């Protein structure tokens, strides 16, 4: 799951627009930003298995980011951070926390059973990754729904749709690039690459909001 995660960002922005767009965009991928950092340190582990259908990622050890208790902690921490550091309204902070938690729910659809229900407990995952065409259809469909909700909000208040088109266009371009990129066996680059991509998309979201505020 990649662009599908951003459906939650756009839907949250439509429901609670008082939080900056970048907080939702970063929030939806905060779990994977943490995962990228932890695999760089060796605290969490991943390997490449070309024999796997669909995605070749074997995410066999990630208790600190993708277990259910860990995601709850990450979600609460994000909500508290934006509430007391960014001074967002309480409802907006709750929606940022929900955007973070949505990552686990959406991963549940596509991951093979590698999401622990508790530390050391059974792992779950519905395994859509094993079926690349339906998995991509689900991701694009979710993104379309989130974009439609955000576009509807902007249209209702008389705002232009260019931020929706720009962000969705960038997301689709990155998704296509990821699909066309040949699978390698180097896991060392996964962490830095994930962090760089997710932060760059957060920066684009910040720029979209900043330009809108300036206008």
C-alpha positions as protocol buffer text, in pm:
chain_id: "A"
residue {
  index: 1
  type: UNK
  ca { x: 0 y: 0 z: 0 }
}
residue {
  index: 2
  type: UNK
  ca { x: 141 y: 337 z: -105 }
}
residue {
  index: 3
  type: UNK
  ca { x: -90 y: 597 z: -260 }
}
residue {
  index: 4
  type: UNK
  ca { x: -391 y: 434 z: -95 }
}
residue {
  index: 5
  type: UNK
  ca { x: -266 y: 565 z: 238 }
}
residue {
  index: 6
  type: UNK
  ca { x: -308 y: 921 z: 115 }
}
residue {
  index: 7
  type: UNK
  ca { x: -680 y: 863 z: 67 }
}
residue {
  index: 8
  type: UNK
  ca { x: -705 y: 896 z: 444 }
}
residue {
  index: 9
  type: UNK
  ca { x: -511 y: 1223 z: 431 }
}
residue {
  index: 10
  type: UNK
  ca { x: -744 y: 1378 z: 174 }
}
residue {
  index: 11
  type: UNK
  ca { x: -1059 y: 1247 z: 341 }
}
residue {
  index: 12
  type: UNK
  ca { x: -942 y: 1384 z: 677 }
}
residue {
  index: 13
  type: UNK
  ca { x: -871 y: 1723 z: 518 }
}
residue {
  index: 14
  type: UNK
  ca { x: -1224 y: 1722 z: 375 }
}
residue {
  index: 15
  type: UNK
  ca { x: -1384 y: 1638 z: 711 }
}
residue {
  index: 16
  type: UNK
  ca { x: -1161 y: 1855 z: 933 }
}
residue {
  index: 17
  type: UNK
  ca { x: -988 y: 2124 z: 722 }
}
residue {
  index: 18
  type: UNK
  ca { x: -839 y: 2316 z: 1016 }
}
residue {
  index: 19
  type: UNK
  ca { x: -533 y: 2091 z: 1031 }
}
residue {
  index: 20
  type: UNK
  ca { x: -266 y: 2175 z: 771 }
}
residue {
  index: 21
  type: UNK
  ca { x: -261 y: 1936 z: 478 }
}
residue {
  index: 22
  type: UNK
  ca { x: 100 y: 1840 z: 549 }
}
residue {
  index: 23
  type: UNK
  ca { x: 9 y: 1708 z: 895 }
}
residue {
  index: 24
  type: UNK
  ca { x: -235 y: 1464 z: 736 }
}
residue {
  index: 25
  type: UNK
  ca { x: 6 y: 1368 z: 457 }
}
residue {
  index: 26
  type: UNK
  ca { x: 293 y: 1303 z: 699 }
}
residue {
  index: 27
  type: UNK
  ca { x: 54 y: 1142 z: 946 }
}
residue {
  index: 28
  type: UNK
  ca { x: -74 y: 886 z: 697 }
}
residue {
  index: 29
  type: UNK
  ca { x: 282 y: 763 z: 640 }
}
residue {
  index: 30
  type: UNK
  ca { x: 428 y: 832 z: 986 }
}
residue {
  index: 31
  type: UNK
  ca { x: 438 y: 459 z: 1060 }
}
residue {
  index: 32
  type: UNK
  ca { x: 647 y: 394 z: 749 }
}
residue {
  index: 33
  type: UNK
  ca { x: 873 y: 691 z: 824 }
}
residue {
  index: 34
  type: UNK
  ca { x: 942 y: 531 z: 1161 }
}
residue {
  index: 35
  type: UNK
  ca { x: 986 y: 194 z: 990 }
}
residue {
  index: 36
  type: UNK
  ca { x: 1243 y: 344 z: 754 }
}
residue {
  index: 37
  type: UNK
  ca { x: 1441 y: 483 z: 1046 }
}
residue {
  index: 38
  type: UNK
  ca { x: 1424 y: 160 z: 1245 }
}
residue {
  index: 39
  type: UNK
  ca { x: 1536 y: -68 z: 963 }
}
residue {
  index: 40
  type: UNK
  ca { x: 1833 y: 165 z: 917 }
}
residue {
  index: 41
  type: UNK
  ca { x: 1926 y: 102 z: 1282 }
}
residue {
  index: 42
  type: UNK
  ca { x: 1854 y: -271 z: 1262 }
}
residue {
  index: 43
  type: UNK
  ca { x: 1579 y: -255 z: 1524 }
}
residue {
  index: 44
  type: UNK
  ca { x: 1332 y: -374 z: 1262 }
}
residue {
  index: 45
  type: UNK
  ca { x: 1415 y: -606 z: 975 }
}
residue {
  index: 46
  type: UNK
  ca { x: 1312 y: -669 z: 617 }
}
residue {
  index: 47
  type: UNK
  ca { x: 1436 y: -895 z: 341 }
}
residue {
  index: 48
  type: UNK
  ca { x: 1372 y: -929 z: -30 }
}
residue {
  index: 49
  type: UNK
  ca { x: 1222 y: -1258 z: -147 }
}
residue {
  index: 50
  type: UNK
  ca { x: 1180 y: -1263 z: -528 }
}
residue {
  index: 51
  type: UNK
  ca { x: 978 y: -1584 z: -502 }
}
residue {
  index: 52
  type: UNK
  ca { x: 688 y: -1401 z: -335 }
}
residue {
  index: 53
  type: UNK
  ca { x: 395 y: -1313 z: -562 }
}
residue {
  index: 54
  type: UNK
  ca { x: 340 y: -942 z: -610 }
}
residue {
  index: 55
  type: UNK
  ca { x: 551 y: -741 z: -368 }
}
residue {
  index: 56
  type: UNK
  ca { x: 885 y: -907 z: -290 }
}
residue {
  index: 57
  type: UNK
  ca { x: 910 y: -744 z: 55 }
}
residue {
  index: 58
  type: UNK
  ca { x: 922 y: -989 z: 344 }
}
residue {
  index: 59
  type: UNK
  ca { x: 846 y: -770 z: 646 }
}
residue {
  index: 60
  type: UNK
  ca { x: 921 y: -1034 z: 905 }
}
residue {
  index: 61
  type: UNK
  ca { x: 1013 y: -816 z: 1205 }
}
residue {
  index: 62
  type: UNK
  ca { x: 855 y: -474 z: 1268 }
}
residue {
  index: 63
  type: UNK
  ca { x: 700 y: -479 z: 1616 }
}
residue {
  index: 64
  type: UNK
  ca { x: 778 y: -115 z: 1699 }
}
residue {
  index: 65
  type: UNK
  ca { x: 594 y: 37 z: 1405 }
}
residue {
  index: 66
  type: UNK
  ca { x: 342 y: -208 z: 1260 }
}
residue {
  index: 67
  type: UNK
  ca { x: 212 y: -402 z: 1558 }
}
residue {
  index: 68
  type: UNK
  ca { x: -133 y: -288 z: 1670 }
}
residue {
  index: 69
  type: UNK
  ca { x: -18 y: -162 z: 2014 }
}
residue {
  index: 70
  type: UNK
  ca { x: 270 y: 30 z: 1854 }
}
residue {
  index: 71
  type: UNK
  ca { x: 39 y: 197 z: 1602 }
}
residue {
  index: 72
  type: UNK
  ca { x: -194 y: 306 z: 1881 }
}
residue {
  index: 73
  type: UNK
  ca { x: 101 y: 467 z: 2059 }
}
residue {
  index: 74
  type: UNK
  ca { x: 222 y: 638 z: 1740 }
}
residue {
  index: 75
  type: UNK
  ca { x: -131 y: 769 z: 1674 }
}
residue {
  index: 76
  type: UNK
  ca { x: -174 y: 908 z: 2024 }
}
residue {
  index: 77
  type: UNK
  ca { x: 172 y: 1065 z: 2016 }
}
residue {
  index: 78
  type: UNK
  ca { x: 100 y: 1235 z: 1684 }
}
residue {
  index: 79
  type: UNK
  ca { x: -233 y: 1371 z: 1808 }
}
residue {
  index: 80
  type: UNK
  ca { x: -72 y: 1509 z: 2124 }
}
residue {
  index: 81
  type: UNK
  ca { x: 218 y: 1656 z: 1929 }
}
residue {
  index: 82
  type: UNK
  ca { x: 3 y: 1857 z: 1688 }
}
residue {
  index: 83
  type: UNK
  ca { x: -233 y: 1956 z: 1968 }
}
residue {
  index: 84
  type: UNK
  ca { x: 28 y: 2102 z: 2201 }
}
residue {
  index: 85
  type: UNK
  ca { x: 313 y: 2195 z: 1965 }
}
residue {
  index: 86
  type: UNK
  ca { x: 118 y: 2319 z: 1663 }
}
residue {
  index: 87
  type: UNK
  ca { x: -174 y: 2435 z: 1882 }
}
residue {
  index: 88
  type: UNK
  ca { x: -431 y: 2271 z: 1659 }
}
residue {
  index: 89
  type: UNK
  ca { x: -790 y: 2243 z: 1780 }
}
residue {
  index: 90
  type: UNK
  ca { x: -865 y: 1923 z: 1968 }
}
residue {
  index: 91
  type: UNK
  ca { x: -1086 y: 1784 z: 1691 }
}
residue {
  index: 92
  type: UNK
  ca { x: -818 y: 1851 z: 1430 }
}
residue {
  index: 93
  type: UNK
  ca { x: -559 y: 1675 z: 1647 }
}
residue {
  index: 94
  type: UNK
  ca { x: -789 y: 1374 z: 1677 }
}
residue {
  index: 95
  type: UNK
  ca { x: -816 y: 1353 z: 1299 }
}
residue {
  index: 96
  type: UNK
  ca { x: -438 y: 1368 z: 1261 }
}
residue {
  index: 97
  type: UNK
  ca { x: -419 y: 1076 z: 1504 }
}
residue {
  index: 98
  type: UNK
  ca { x: -683 y: 890 z: 1303 }
}
residue {
  index: 99
  type: UNK
  ca { x: -483 y: 950 z: 984 }
}
residue {
  index: 100
  type: UNK
  ca { x: -185 y: 784 z: 1152 }
}
residue {
  index: 101
  type: UNK
  ca { x: -397 y: 490 z: 1270 }
}
residue {
  index: 102
  type: UNK
  ca { x: -550 y: 448 z: 924 }
}
residue {
  index: 103
  type: UNK
  ca { x: -208 y: 329 z: 806 }
}
residue {
  index: 104
  type: UNK
  ca { x: -245 y: 1 z: 997 }
}
residue {
  index: 105
  type: UNK
  ca { x: -603 y: -52 z: 883 }
}
residue {
  index: 106
  type: UNK
  ca { x: -511 y: -6 z: 516 }
}
residue {
  index: 107
  type: UNK
  ca { x: -197 y: -218 z: 554 }
}
residue {
  index: 108
  type: UNK
  ca { x: -421 y: -493 z: 688 }
}
residue {
  index: 109
  type: UNK
  ca { x: -582 y: -514 z: 344 }
}
residue {
  index: 110
  type: UNK
  ca { x: -263 y: -563 z: 145 }
}
residue {
  index: 111
  type: UNK
  ca { x: 5 y: -707 z: 374 }
}
residue {
  index: 112
  type: UNK
  ca { x: 63 y: -1073 z: 413 }
}
residue {
  index: 113
  type: UNK
  ca { x: 27 y: -1184 z: 777 }
}
residue {
  index: 114
  type: UNK
  ca { x: 304 y: -966 z: 924 }
}
residue {
  index: 115
  type: UNK
  ca { x: 103 y: -720 z: 1138 }
}
residue {
  index: 116
  type: UNK
  ca { x: 117 y: -835 z: 1500 }
}
residue {
  index: 117
  type: UNK
  ca { x: -202 y: -795 z: 1705 }
}
residue {
  index: 118
  type: UNK
  ca { x: 16 y: -749 z: 2012 }
}
residue {
  index: 119
  type: UNK
  ca { x: 385 y: -777 z: 2089 }
}
residue {
  index: 120
  type: UNK
  ca { x: 482 y: -1137 z: 2021 }
}
residue {
  index: 121
  type: UNK
  ca { x: 121 y: -1221 z: 1931 }
}
residue {
  index: 122
  type: UNK
  ca { x: -36 y: -1362 z: 1615 }
}
residue {
  index: 123
  type: UNK
  ca { x: 13 y: -1173 z: 1290 }
}
residue {
  index: 124
  type: UNK
  ca { x: -260 y: -1076 z: 1047 }
}
residue {
  index: 125
  type: UNK
  ca { x: -289 y: -949 z: 690 }
}
residue {
  index: 126
  type: UNK
  ca { x: -534 y: -1018 z: 407 }
}
residue {
  index: 127
  type: UNK
  ca { x: -259 y: -1049 z: 147 }
}
residue {
  index: 128
  type: UNK
  ca { x: -380 y: -838 z: -146 }
}
residue {
  index: 129
  type: UNK
  ca { x: -9 y: -792 z: -226 }
}
residue {
  index: 130
  type: UNK
  ca { x: -25 y: -1143 z: -369 }
}
residue {
  index: 131
  type: UNK
  ca { x: -263 y: -1015 z: -638 }
}
residue {
  index: 132
  type: UNK
  ca { x: -100 y: -706 z: -793 }
}
residue {
  index: 133
  type: UNK
  ca { x: -380 y: -598 z: -1030 }
}
residue {
  index: 134
  type: UNK
  ca { x: -663 y: -598 z: -770 }
}
residue {
  index: 135
  type: UNK
  ca { x: -427 y: -442 z: -516 }
}
residue {
  index: 136
  type: UNK
  ca { x: -344 y: -153 z: -748 }
}
residue {
  index: 137
  type: UNK
  ca { x: -713 y: -109 z: -829 }
}
residue {
  index: 138
  type: UNK
  ca { x: -794 y: -83 z: -457 }
}
residue {
  index: 139
  type: UNK
  ca { x: -520 y: 173 z: -402 }
}
residue {
  index: 140
  type: UNK
  ca { x: -621 y: 394 z: -695 }
}
residue {
  index: 141
  type: UNK
  ca { x: -987 y: 361 z: -602 }
}
residue {
  index: 142
  type: UNK
  ca { x: -921 y: 471 z: -245 }
}
residue {
  index: 143
  type: UNK
  ca { x: -715 y: 766 z: -365 }
}
residue {
  index: 144
  type: UNK
  ca { x: -992 y: 867 z: -606 }
}
residue {
  index: 145
  type: UNK
  ca { x: -1248 y: 862 z: -324 }
}
residue {
  index: 146
  type: UNK
  ca { x: -1025 y: 1071 z: -96 }
}
residue {
  index: 147
  type: UNK
  ca { x: -952 y: 1319 z: -375 }
}
residue {
  index: 148
  type: UNK
  ca { x: -1322 y: 1346 z: -460 }
}
residue {
  index: 149
  type: UNK
  ca { x: -1404 y: 1427 z: -97 }
}
residue {
  index: 150
  type: UNK
  ca { x: -1136 y: 1698 z: -80 }
}
residue {
  index: 151
  type: UNK
  ca { x: -1240 y: 1840 z: -418 }
}
residue {
  index: 152
  type: UNK
  ca { x: -1602 y: 1853 z: -305 }
}
residue {
  index: 153
  type: UNK
  ca { x: -1503 y: 2048 z: 8 }
}
residue {
  index: 154
  type: UNK
  ca { x: -1299 y: 2297 z: -192 }
}
residue {
  index: 155
  type: UNK
  ca { x: -1575 y: 2341 z: -448 }
}
residue {
  index: 156
  type: UNK
  ca { x: -1833 y: 2396 z: -178 }
}
residue {
  index: 157
  type: UNK
  ca { x: -1637 y: 2692 z: -36 }
}
residue {
  index: 158
  type: UNK
  ca { x: -1549 y: 2832 z: -378 }
}
residue {
  index: 159
  type: UNK
  ca { x: -1183 y: 2726 z: -388 }
}
residue {
  index: 160
  type: UNK
  ca { x: -1000 y: 2607 z: -699 }
}
residue {
  index: 161
  type: UNK
  ca { x: -924 y: 2242 z: -761 }
}
residue {
  index: 162
  type: UNK
  ca { x: -560 y: 2283 z: -868 }
}
residue {
  index: 163
  type: UNK
  ca { x: -418 y: 2165 z: -530 }
}
residue {
  index: 164
  type: UNK
  ca { x: -619 y: 1843 z: -561 }
}
residue {
  index: 165
  type: UNK
  ca { x: -503 y: 1784 z: -917 }
}
residue {
  index: 166
  type: UNK
  ca { x: -141 y: 1870 z: -836 }
}
residue {
  index: 167
  type: UNK
  ca { x: -109 y: 1644 z: -532 }
}
residue {
  index: 168
  type: UNK
  ca { x: -296 y: 1353 z: -689 }
}
residue {
  index: 169
  type: UNK
  ca { x: -88 y: 1389 z: -1006 }
}
residue {
  index: 170
  type: UNK
  ca { x: 235 y: 1375 z: -806 }
}
residue {
  index: 171
  type: UNK
  ca { x: 113 y: 1072 z: -609 }
}
residue {
  index: 172
  type: UNK
  ca { x: 18 y: 884 z: -923 }
}
residue {
  index: 173
  type: UNK
  ca { x: 352 y: 966 z: -1086 }
}
residue {
  index: 174
  type: UNK
  ca { x: 542 y: 830 z: -785 }
}
residue {
  index: 175
  type: UNK
  ca { x: 320 y: 521 z: -780 }
}
residue {
  index: 176
  type: UNK
  ca { x: 386 y: 451 z: -1148 }
}
residue {
  index: 177
  type: UNK
  ca { x: 760 y: 504 z: -1099 }
}
residue {
  index: 178
  type: UNK
  ca { x: 759 y: 257 z: -810 }
}
residue {
  index: 179
  type: UNK
  ca { x: 572 y: 0 z: -1022 }
}
residue {
  index: 180
  type: UNK
  ca { x: 817 y: 32 z: -1311 }
}
residue {
  index: 181
  type: UNK
  ca { x: 1129 y: 28 z: -1095 }
}
residue {
  index: 182
  type: UNK
  ca { x: 1297 y: -314 z: -1114 }
}
residue {
  index: 183
  type: UNK
  ca { x: 1300 y: -504 z: -787 }
}
residue {
  index: 184
  type: UNK
  ca { x: 1645 y: -514 z: -632 }
}
residue {
  index: 185
  type: UNK
  ca { x: 1792 y: -712 z: -348 }
}
residue {
  index: 186
  type: UNK
  ca { x: 1947 y: -421 z: -156 }
}
residue {
  index: 187
  type: UNK
  ca { x: 1748 y: -361 z: 162 }
}
residue {
  index: 188
  type: UNK
  ca { x: 1994 y: -98 z: 291 }
}
residue {
  index: 189
  type: UNK
  ca { x: 1847 y: 168 z: 64 }
}
residue {
  index: 190
  type: UNK
  ca { x: 1484 y: 102 z: 159 }
}
residue {
  index: 191
  type: UNK
  ca { x: 1491 y: 307 z: 478 }
}
residue {
  index: 192
  type: UNK
  ca { x: 1648 y: 628 z: 341 }
}
residue {
  index: 193
  type: UNK
  ca { x: 1441 y: 605 z: 23 }
}
residue {
  index: 194
  type: UNK
  ca { x: 1113 y: 568 z: 214 }
}
residue {
  index: 195
  type: UNK
  ca { x: 1192 y: 858 z: 445 }
}
residue {
  index: 196
  type: UNK
  ca { x: 1299 y: 1084 z: 157 }
}
residue {
  index: 197
  type: UNK
  ca { x: 986 y: 1013 z: -49 }
}
residue {
  index: 198
  type: UNK
  ca { x: 741 y: 1057 z: 237 }
}
residue {
  index: 199
  type: UNK
  ca { x: 902 y: 1379 z: 359 }
}
residue {
  index: 200
  type: UNK
  ca { x: 916 y: 1516 z: 4 }
}
residue {
  index: 201
  type: UNK
  ca { x: 543 y: 1453 z: -36 }
}
residue {
  index: 202
  type: UNK
  ca { x: 485 y: 1623 z: 297 }
}
residue {
  index: 203
  type: UNK
  ca { x: 684 y: 1922 z: 171 }
}
residue {
  index: 204
  type: UNK
  ca { x: 467 y: 1938 z: -142 }
}
residue {
  index: 205
  type: UNK
  ca { x: 156 y: 1933 z: 76 }
}
residue {
  index: 206
  type: UNK
  ca { x: 302 y: 2215 z: 289 }
}
residue {
  index: 207
  type: UNK
  ca { x: 372 y: 2419 z: -25 }
}
residue {
  index: 208
  type: UNK
  ca { x: 16 y: 2368 z: -145 }
}
residue {
  index: 209
  type: UNK
  ca { x: -126 y: 2498 z: 183 }
}
residue {
  index: 210
  type: UNK
  ca { x: 124 y: 2784 z: 202 }
}
residue {
  index: 211
  type: UNK
  ca { x: 37 y: 2908 z: -146 }
}
residue {
  index: 212
  type: UNK
  ca { x: -333 y: 2887 z: -66 }
}
residue {
  index: 213
  type: UNK
  ca { x: -281 y: 3088 z: 255 }
}
residue {
  index: 214
  type: UNK
  ca { x: -78 y: 3350 z: 70 }
}
residue {
  index: 215
  type: UNK
  ca { x: -351 y: 3383 z: -192 }
}
